[in-house]
Amino acid sequence: MKKQLLGLAAVSTILTPIAASAQTEVQFWHAFTGRLGELVAAQVEEFNASQSDYTVVQSHKGNYSETLNAGIAAFRAQEQPHILMVFEVGTATMMSAGGAIRPVYEVMGESGAAFDPDAYIGSVKGYYTTTDGDMLSLPFNSSTPVLWVNRDAFEAAGVDPDMDLSTWENVGGALDALKAGGSECPLVTAWQSWIHLENFSAYHDVPFASQDNGFAGLDTELMLNGPAQVAHLGAMQQWAQDGKFIYTGRRNEGGANFRSGECALFTESSAGYAGIKAEAEFDFEVRPLPYWKAVADEPQNTIIGGASLWVMAGHEAEEYKGVGEFLSFLSKANVQASWHQNTGYLPITLEAGDLTKSQGFYDANPGTDIAVMQMTAKEPTANSKGLRLGSFDQIRGIIDEELEAIWSGDKTAQEAMDSAKERGDALLRRFESANR
């Protein structure tokens, strides 16, 4: 008996300091690699070093679609992380997930962590909130499309790099001149559906879908086959056939072509800044996304891409306190200002934008405030608040197929968009039926 008591005392002596220093672990799954992955890892390390109660463990789970699917599969296996990065088109899917998620406003309220929903930029916050203004997920990496210009490529083709590129009419003229001057890649794009249909529609204040682009109800239908969208895609089809627009892929394959100096113009996310700044060996600048003067007297506002952070259900109360502290940390002005300045993503809070300006970053890096201005210059309309459509990841796949048929000349823009509407609406009806 004495030996047994001594043994228990020894075990107690060994365990006590460990228990006292044990940190609550918070699992964070994301979709970033490369430079963005490094910056996320640095944020996590900074948070972990700033306190001793919690340890955030960050894990890369593939691209956006793969990360979403990994989170869904993990929840079904009861192995879900605490925080899951989900790209913006997965918002409706997460909202319909019922018991799989815990709203951010609820988690923050219970955790006691600092949280002010009014501190976030309205056009960013609105995408991830209920109609009552309750935040469902935390905006994290929010971007919007812009026009990147390779000034050296313009000069090599004998074209003035300072020419007005604010309208697609002017861009069309630039493409003519670039092609005539020997450019083999006058224009390339990333994220073709997001930029040339979703943002195009918002920027020209025309609907992409009914029911306020899905915000007003599940009984929505696609409206991407309207006259404005068809005219834009028809112009791009002609540019593709003339060798002025070079199609490289559905995601960001064109980024490599631009960063290498091959292409003169590049429609891409503002978050392209991190990679372009790191790799480009040419003089580049960023301009606002062009608009068609024939469609609108002036542009409305672009909408966000990127992702937000969703809190998964099924964890302990103490763990949710750690989640709350980490999300509060990510929202701090200095953390957001650094993230914005290093990546090109939008500062998600007004204070972070003001801090960036006061630090002189915009003066030292002209054009880096364009994304913010595009998002905040006008109050969003029903057509420009964003998109909240069920099965949108799959619908984007359909749109990509139809866009490729346009670029190859296999279909007219009207035929392709009519087909995209018919096929996409079928998925919307299934989603509506499953979530009544």
Backbone hydrogen bonds, N-H to C=O, Kabsch-Sander energy under -0.5 kcal/mol:
donor,donor_aa,acceptor,acceptor_aa,energy
5,L,1,M,-2.5
6,L,2,K,-2.5
7,G,3,K,-2.4
8,L,4,Q,-2.4
9,A,5,L,-2.4
10,A,6,L,-2.3
11,V,7,G,-2.4
12,S,8,L,-2.8
13,T,9,A,-2.5
14,I,10,A,-2.2
15,L,11,V,-2.6
16,T,12,S,-2.2
18,I,14,I,-0.7
19,A,15,L,-3.0
20,A,16,T,-2.3
21,S,17,P,-1.5
22,A,18,I,-0.9
22,A,19,A,-0.5
24,T,53,D,-2.6
26,V,55,T,-2.8
28,F,57,V,-2.8
29,W,83,I,-2.5
30,H,59,S,-2.7
36,L,33,T,-0.7
37,G,33,T,-1.7
38,E,34,G,-2.0
39,L,35,R,-2.0
40,V,36,L,-2.2
41,A,37,G,-2.3
42,A,38,E,-1.9
43,Q,39,L,-1.9
44,V,40,V,-2.3
45,E,41,A,-2.4
46,E,42,A,-2.3
47,F,43,Q,-2.4
48,N,44,V,-2.7
49,A,45,E,-2.1
50,S,46,E,-1.0
50,S,47,F,-0.8
51,Q,47,F,-0.7
51,Q,48,N,-0.6
55,T,24,T,-2.7
57,V,26,V,-3.0
58,Q,56,V,-0.6
59,S,28,F,-2.5
61,K,30,H,-2.7
67,T,63,N,-2.8
68,L,64,Y,-2.2
69,N,65,S,-2.4
70,A,66,E,-2.3
71,G,67,T,-2.1
72,I,68,L,-2.2
73,A,69,N,-2.5
74,A,70,A,-2.4
75,F,71,G,-2.1
76,R,72,I,-2.0
77,A,73,A,-1.5
78,Q,75,F,-1.4
79,E,74,A,-3.6
82,H,27,Q,-1.1
83,I,27,Q,-2.3
84,L,310,W,-2.7
85,M,29,W,-2.2
86,V,308,S,-2.4
88,E,306,G,-2.4
90,G,87,F,-2.5
91,T,88,E,-1.6
94,M,90,G,-2.4
95,M,91,T,-2.5
96,S,92,A,-1.6
97,A,94,M,-1.3
98,G,95,M,-0.6
100,A,97,A,-1.3
101,I,98,G,-1.3
102,R,311,V,-2.8
104,V,136,L,-1.5
105,Y,135,M,-2.4
107,V,103,P,-2.2
108,M,104,V,-3.1
109,G,105,Y,-1.7
110,E,106,E,-2.1
111,S,107,V,-2.1
112,G,108,M,-1.4
119,A,116,D,-2.2
120,Y,117,P,-0.9
121,I,348,I,-2.1
124,V,121,I,-1.0
125,K,121,I,-3.2
126,G,122,G,-2.7
127,Y,124,V,-0.9
128,Y,124,V,-0.5
128,Y,125,K,-1.5
129,T,126,G,-0.9
130,T,134,D,-2.3
133,G,130,T,-1.9
136,L,128,Y,-3.0
137,S,128,Y,-1.0
138,L,309,L,-2.3
140,F,307,A,-1.5
141,N,307,A,-1.1
142,S,140,F,-0.8
143,S,141,N,-0.5
143,S,305,G,-1.1
146,V,268,E,-3.0
147,L,287,R,-2.6
148,W,146,V,-0.6
148,W,266,F,-3.2
149,V,285,E,-3.0
150,N,264,A,-2.9
151,R,149,V,-1.0
151,R,283,D,-1.9
152,D,283,D,-0.9
154,F,150,N,-1.6
155,E,151,R,-2.4
156,A,152,D,-2.4
157,A,153,A,-1.3
158,G,155,E,-1.3
159,V,154,F,-3.0
163,M,160,D,-1.5
168,W,291,Y,-1.9
171,V,167,T,-2.1
172,G,168,W,-2.6
173,G,169,E,-1.4
174,A,170,N,-2.2
175,L,171,V,-2.6
176,D,172,G,-1.8
177,A,173,G,-2.1
178,L,174,A,-2.9
179,K,175,L,-2.5
180,A,176,D,-2.3
181,G,177,A,-1.7
182,G,179,K,-1.5
183,S,178,L,-2.6
187,L,244,K,-1.1
188,V,265,L,-1.8
189,T,246,I,-0.5
190,A,267,T,-2.3
191,W,251,R,-3.3
192,Q,250,R,-0.5
195,I,191,W,-2.5
196,H,192,Q,-2.3
197,L,193,S,-1.4
198,E,193,S,-2.7
199,N,194,W,-2.5
200,F,195,I,-0.8
201,S,197,L,-2.1
202,A,198,E,-1.7
203,Y,199,N,-3.1
204,H,200,F,-1.4
205,D,202,A,-1.4
206,V,201,S,-2.7
210,S,221,E,-2.9
213,N,209,A,-1.3
214,G,210,S,-1.3
214,G,211,Q,-0.8
215,F,212,D,-1.6
216,A,211,Q,-2.3
217,G,214,G,-0.7
220,T,218,L,-2.2
223,M,208,F,-3.5
226,G,223,M,-0.9
230,V,226,G,-2.4
231,A,227,P,-2.2
232,H,228,A,-2.1
233,L,229,Q,-2.5
234,G,230,V,-2.2
235,A,231,A,-2.0
236,M,232,H,-2.2
237,Q,233,L,-2.2
238,Q,234,G,-1.8
239,W,235,A,-2.1
240,A,236,M,-2.5
241,Q,237,Q,-2.3
242,D,238,Q,-1.8
243,G,240,A,-1.2
244,K,239,W,-3.0
245,F,239,W,-1.3
246,I,187,L,-3.0
247,Y,245,F,-0.6
255,G,252,N,-1.5
256,A,253,E,-1.0
257,N,253,E,-0.7
258,F,254,G,-2.0
259,R,255,G,-3.0
260,S,256,A,-1.6
261,G,258,F,-1.7
262,E,257,N,-1.5
263,C,257,N,-1.0
264,A,185,C,-2.1
265,L,186,P,-1.4
266,F,148,W,-1.9
267,T,188,V,-1.8
268,E,146,V,-1.9
268,E,266,F,-0.7
270,S,144,T,-1.9
272,G,269,S,-2.0
273,Y,270,S,-1.6
274,A,271,A,-0.8
274,A,343,T,-1.4
276,I,272,G,-2.7
277,K,273,Y,-2.8
278,A,274,A,-1.4
279,E,275,G,-2.1
280,A,276,I,-2.6
284,F,282,F,-0.6
285,E,149,V,-1.8
287,R,147,L,-3.4
291,Y,166,S,-1.4
293,K,291,Y,-0.7
295,V,292,W,-1.3
296,A,292,W,-2.1
300,Q,203,Y,-2.8
301,N,202,A,-0.6
302,T,374,Q,-0.7
305,G,143,S,-2.5
307,A,141,N,-1.9
308,S,86,V,-2.2
309,L,138,L,-2.6
310,W,84,L,-2.7
310,W,308,S,-0.6
311,V,102,R,-0.6
312,M,82,H,-2.3
312,M,310,W,-0.6
313,A,100,A,-2.4
320,Y,316,E,-1.8
321,K,317,A,-1.5
322,G,318,E,-1.4
323,V,319,E,-2.0
324,G,320,Y,-2.5
325,E,321,K,-2.2
326,F,322,G,-2.2
327,L,323,V,-2.6
328,S,324,G,-2.2
329,F,325,E,-2.1
330,L,326,F,-2.4
331,S,327,L,-1.0
332,K,329,F,-1.6
336,Q,332,K,-2.9
337,A,333,A,-2.7
338,S,334,N,-1.9
339,W,335,V,-2.2
340,H,336,Q,-2.8
341,Q,337,A,-2.5
342,N,338,S,-2.0
343,T,339,W,-1.8
344,G,340,H,-2.1
346,L,142,S,-3.8
348,I,346,L,-0.5
350,L,119,A,-2.1
353,G,349,T,-1.5
354,D,350,L,-2.3
355,L,351,E,-2.4
356,T,352,A,-2.2
357,K,353,G,-2.0
358,S,354,D,-2.5
359,Q,355,L,-1.9
360,G,357,K,-1.6
361,F,356,T,-1.7
364,A,360,G,-2.0
365,N,361,F,-1.7
368,T,365,N,-1.9
370,I,367,G,-1.6
373,M,369,D,-2.3
374,Q,370,I,-2.7
375,M,371,A,-1.4
376,T,372,V,-1.6
377,A,373,M,-2.1
384,S,381,T,-0.9
385,K,381,T,-0.7
388,R,213,N,-2.6
392,F,389,L,-1.0
395,I,391,S,-2.1
396,R,392,F,-2.6
397,G,393,D,-1.4
398,I,394,Q,-1.7
399,I,395,I,-2.6
400,D,396,R,-2.8
401,E,397,G,-1.9
402,E,398,I,-2.2
403,L,399,I,-2.8
404,E,400,D,-2.3
405,A,401,E,-1.4
406,I,402,E,-1.4
407,W,403,L,-2.6
408,S,404,E,-2.0
409,G,406,I,-1.1
410,D,405,A,-1.5
411,K,405,A,-1.7
416,A,412,T,-2.4
417,M,413,A,-2.3
418,D,414,Q,-2.3
419,S,415,E,-2.0
420,A,416,A,-2.4
421,K,417,M,-2.3
422,E,418,D,-2.2
423,R,419,S,-2.7
424,G,420,A,-2.7
425,D,421,K,-2.9
426,A,422,E,-1.2
427,L,423,R,-1.1
428,L,424,G,-2.0
429,R,425,D,-2.2
430,R,426,A,-1.5
431,F,427,L,-2.4
432,E,428,L,-2.5
433,S,429,R,-2.4
434,A,430,R,-2.1
435,N,431,F,-1.0
435,N,432,E,-0.6
436,R,433,S,-0.8
